[in-house]
Amino acid sequence: MGFLTRFQQKILECLISLSEDYGRAVKSEEIAETLGVHPGSVRNALSVMRILGFVESKRGPFGGYLPTGKAISTITRRDRLSVMLLTSDGSSFKVSSTITACLTDKNLTLEIRNFTLKPFIRKGNRVVVCLGKYFVDGVIVDSDRVGRRVVVIVKRLVKPRSPVRIDSSESIRELLRQMSKKKAECALIFDKGRLVGYLSIFKLLKLLSNGQDVNTEAGRVAFKPPSSRMAQRFLEEGYCLFDDG
């Protein structure tokens, strides 16, 4: 990082991690608690990095600090989870400041702290949670009483691409062509500009294996859109495996 001290770099890495996990501005107290250091030291370091262009501050009750493009390009965490999983020997390792993972020959298990602050959908013990660029679909096997810390056995780990958007009158053949071209796993189906359904590539392949005509209109076989706002948000980001078993 050149002119940043190790302490400043550590705070910046923590800020990037927390802002990705929470999806919002991060308070200095949250960084201090995560790193186990004094909040005043964190604020001093953030002030210096704001002058240097690594950090921007937001005022108000939902204010805090966010990393700038300069910071993210300097300390990149792209595909960090993938790299860690490929190099793991079965021992626990930190994915971010709030996530610890353990990969064995049988299961990938994630311990997620501050879980209730992250975007998630839960039905019973099944949960889909957004962790930065990844969507984790799994089963909760342990948690504290208030749900701020959960342990999840991962069934799916997905880094989705932007979904294909198509009119409901288009054929399955055309939908598959567009999904293949964009390498997308999710499609949003519209009728006169209104979202009326969605389909995953897995659902489409299952339909075809069962003899579905490729000239069938996509709108006739699509799932209805989910009712919850969070599920709709997940769809917009390309995750649509809610009903595919």
C-alpha positions as CSV (number, residue, x, y, z in Angstrom):
1,M,0.0,0.0,0.0
2,G,3.1,2.3,0.0
3,F,2.4,5.3,2.2
4,L,-0.3,3.6,4.4
5,T,0.8,2.1,7.7
6,R,0.0,-1.5,8.5
7,F,-2.6,-0.3,11.0
8,Q,-4.3,1.9,8.4
9,Q,-4.2,-0.9,5.8
10,K,-5.7,-3.3,8.3
11,I,-8.6,-0.8,9.0
12,L,-9.1,-0.2,5.3
13,E,-9.3,-4.0,4.6
14,C,-11.8,-4.3,7.5
15,L,-13.9,-1.4,6.1
16,I,-14.0,-3.0,2.6
17,S,-15.0,-6.3,4.1
18,L,-17.7,-4.9,6.4
19,S,-19.2,-2.7,3.8
20,E,-19.5,-5.6,1.4
21,D,-21.0,-7.8,4.1
22,Y,-23.5,-5.2,5.4
23,G,-24.2,-3.4,2.1
24,R,-24.1,0.0,3.8
25,A,-21.8,2.6,5.3
26,V,-19.8,1.3,8.3
27,K,-19.4,3.1,11.6
28,S,-15.9,3.5,13.2
29,E,-17.2,1.7,16.3
30,E,-18.0,-1.4,14.2
31,I,-14.5,-1.5,12.8
32,A,-13.1,-1.0,16.3
33,E,-15.2,-3.9,17.7
34,T,-14.3,-6.2,14.8
35,L,-10.5,-5.5,15.2
36,G,-10.5,-5.2,19.0
37,V,-8.9,-1.8,19.0
38,H,-9.8,1.6,20.5
39,P,-12.5,3.5,18.5
40,G,-10.5,6.7,18.7
41,S,-7.5,5.1,16.9
42,V,-9.8,3.9,14.2
43,R,-11.3,7.4,13.7
44,N,-7.9,9.0,13.5
45,A,-6.8,6.5,10.9
46,L,-10.0,7.0,8.9
47,S,-9.5,10.7,8.9
48,V,-6.1,10.4,7.4
49,M,-7.3,7.9,4.8
50,R,-10.2,10.3,3.9
51,I,-7.6,13.0,3.1
52,L,-5.7,10.5,1.0
53,G,-8.8,9.5,-1.0
54,F,-9.2,6.0,0.3
55,V,-12.3,6.7,2.4
56,E,-15.5,8.8,2.1
57,S,-17.8,9.7,5.0
58,K,-21.6,9.9,5.1
59,R,-23.5,12.0,7.7
60,G,-26.8,11.2,9.4
61,P,-28.2,8.4,11.5
62,F,-27.3,5.9,8.8
63,G,-24.0,7.5,8.2
64,G,-20.5,6.1,8.5
65,Y,-17.6,5.3,6.2
66,L,-17.3,3.8,2.8
67,P,-14.2,2.8,0.8
68,T,-13.6,4.7,-2.4
69,G,-12.9,3.1,-5.8
70,K,-9.3,3.9,-5.2
71,A,-9.3,1.7,-2.0
72,I,-11.2,-1.2,-3.6
73,S,-8.9,-1.2,-6.6
74,T,-5.9,-1.2,-4.2
75,I,-7.2,-3.9,-1.9
76,T,-9.3,-6.2,-4.0
77,R,-11.3,-9.1,-2.6
78,R,-12.7,-10.4,-5.9
79,D,-13.1,-14.2,-5.9
80,R,-11.3,-14.3,-2.5
81,L,-13.7,-17.0,-1.3
82,S,-13.1,-19.2,-4.4
83,V,-9.3,-19.0,-3.9
84,M,-9.6,-19.9,-0.2
85,L,-11.8,-22.8,-0.9
86,L,-9.5,-24.2,-3.5
87,T,-6.5,-23.9,-1.2
88,S,-8.1,-25.0,2.0
89,D,-6.8,-28.2,3.7
90,G,-9.9,-28.8,5.9
91,S,-9.0,-26.3,8.7
92,S,-11.1,-23.2,9.5
93,F,-10.2,-20.0,7.8
94,K,-11.5,-16.4,7.8
95,V,-13.3,-15.3,4.6
96,S,-14.0,-11.9,6.0
97,S,-14.1,-10.2,9.4
98,T,-17.6,-11.7,10.1
99,I,-17.4,-15.0,8.2
100,T,-15.4,-18.1,9.1
101,A,-15.4,-21.2,6.8
102,C,-14.4,-24.8,7.1
103,L,-14.2,-27.1,4.1
104,T,-13.9,-30.8,4.5
105,D,-14.4,-33.7,2.1
106,K,-18.1,-33.8,3.1
107,N,-19.3,-30.3,3.8
108,L,-18.6,-26.6,3.5
109,T,-19.7,-25.0,6.8
110,L,-19.9,-21.2,7.3
111,E,-20.0,-19.5,10.7
112,I,-21.6,-16.1,10.1
113,R,-21.6,-13.3,12.7
114,N,-23.9,-10.3,12.5
115,F,-26.1,-12.5,10.4
116,T,-29.3,-10.4,11.0
117,L,-27.6,-7.4,9.4
118,K,-27.0,-9.3,6.1
119,P,-29.6,-9.7,3.2
120,F,-31.2,-13.1,3.7
121,I,-34.4,-15.2,3.2
122,R,-35.2,-17.8,5.8
123,K,-37.9,-20.5,5.8
124,G,-37.5,-22.8,8.8
125,N,-33.9,-23.9,8.9
126,R,-33.3,-23.3,5.2
127,V,-31.7,-20.0,4.4
128,V,-30.4,-18.1,1.4
129,V,-28.0,-15.3,2.4
130,C,-26.1,-12.8,0.3
131,L,-22.5,-12.4,1.2
132,G,-21.0,-9.8,-1.1
133,K,-20.9,-11.2,-4.6
134,Y,-22.0,-14.7,-3.5
135,F,-25.3,-16.3,-2.6
136,V,-25.2,-19.1,0.0
137,D,-28.1,-21.5,0.1
138,G,-28.0,-23.9,3.0
139,V,-29.3,-25.3,6.3
140,I,-28.8,-23.6,9.7
141,V,-27.5,-26.2,12.1
142,D,-26.6,-23.9,15.0
143,S,-27.4,-20.3,16.1
144,D,-27.5,-18.1,19.2
145,R,-30.8,-17.1,20.8
146,V,-31.2,-13.9,18.8
147,G,-29.8,-15.2,15.5
148,R,-26.9,-12.8,15.2
149,R,-24.5,-15.8,14.9
150,V,-25.4,-18.8,12.8
151,V,-23.7,-21.9,11.5
152,V,-24.8,-23.0,8.0
153,I,-24.0,-26.2,6.1
154,V,-23.8,-25.0,2.5
155,K,-25.9,-26.7,-0.2
156,R,-25.2,-24.2,-2.9
157,L,-22.6,-21.5,-3.3
158,V,-23.4,-19.3,-6.3
159,K,-21.9,-16.2,-7.8
160,P,-24.7,-15.2,-10.2
161,R,-24.5,-13.3,-13.4
162,S,-27.0,-10.6,-14.3
163,P,-30.3,-12.2,-15.3
164,V,-31.7,-12.3,-18.9
165,R,-34.8,-10.2,-19.3
166,I,-37.3,-11.4,-21.9
167,D,-40.9,-11.0,-22.9
168,S,-43.4,-13.7,-21.9
169,S,-44.3,-14.3,-25.5
170,E,-40.8,-15.4,-26.5
171,S,-40.2,-19.1,-26.9
172,I,-38.1,-21.4,-24.6
173,R,-35.8,-21.8,-27.6
174,E,-35.1,-18.1,-27.7
175,L,-34.7,-17.8,-23.9
176,L,-32.1,-20.6,-23.9
177,R,-30.3,-18.9,-26.7
178,Q,-30.1,-15.6,-24.8
179,M,-29.1,-17.4,-21.5
180,S,-26.4,-19.3,-23.3
181,K,-25.0,-16.2,-24.9
182,K,-24.9,-14.3,-21.6
183,K,-23.9,-17.4,-19.6
184,A,-26.8,-16.5,-17.2
185,E,-28.5,-19.0,-14.9
186,C,-31.6,-16.9,-14.3
187,A,-34.2,-15.2,-16.5
188,L,-36.9,-12.6,-15.6
189,I,-40.1,-12.9,-17.6
190,F,-42.0,-9.7,-18.4
191,D,-45.4,-8.9,-19.9
192,K,-45.9,-5.3,-21.0
193,G,-43.0,-4.2,-18.8
194,R,-44.3,-5.9,-15.7
195,L,-42.5,-8.8,-14.0
196,V,-44.7,-11.9,-14.3
197,G,-42.3,-14.7,-13.6
198,Y,-38.8,-16.2,-13.6
199,L,-37.0,-19.3,-14.7
200,S,-33.7,-20.9,-13.9
201,I,-31.6,-22.8,-16.4
202,F,-32.0,-25.9,-14.3
203,K,-35.8,-25.6,-14.5
204,L,-35.6,-25.2,-18.3
205,L,-33.4,-28.2,-18.8
206,K,-35.7,-30.3,-16.6
207,L,-38.7,-29.2,-18.6
208,L,-37.0,-30.2,-21.9
209,S,-35.9,-33.5,-20.5
210,N,-39.6,-34.2,-19.7
211,G,-40.6,-33.5,-23.3
212,Q,-41.5,-29.8,-23.2
213,D,-41.8,-28.2,-26.6
214,V,-39.0,-25.7,-27.2
215,N,-41.5,-23.4,-29.0
216,T,-43.6,-23.0,-25.8
217,E,-43.9,-19.4,-24.6
218,A,-41.6,-18.8,-21.6
219,G,-44.5,-17.1,-19.7
220,R,-46.5,-20.3,-19.7
221,V,-43.9,-22.3,-17.7
222,A,-42.4,-19.6,-15.5
223,F,-42.6,-19.5,-11.8
224,K,-44.6,-16.7,-10.3
225,P,-42.4,-13.9,-8.8
226,P,-41.7,-14.2,-5.1
227,S,-43.8,-11.9,-2.8
228,S,-41.0,-10.8,-0.5
229,R,-39.0,-7.7,-1.4
230,M,-35.7,-9.5,-0.4
231,A,-36.4,-12.4,-2.8
232,Q,-37.2,-9.9,-5.5
233,R,-33.9,-8.2,-4.9
234,F,-32.1,-11.5,-5.1
235,L,-33.9,-12.1,-8.5
236,E,-32.7,-8.8,-9.8
237,E,-29.1,-9.8,-8.9
238,G,-29.5,-13.1,-10.7
239,Y,-30.3,-15.6,-8.0
240,C,-33.4,-17.6,-8.7
241,L,-33.0,-21.1,-7.3
242,F,-35.8,-20.7,-4.6
243,D,-38.1,-23.5,-6.0
244,D,-35.7,-25.8,-7.8
245,G,-35.2,-28.2,-4.9
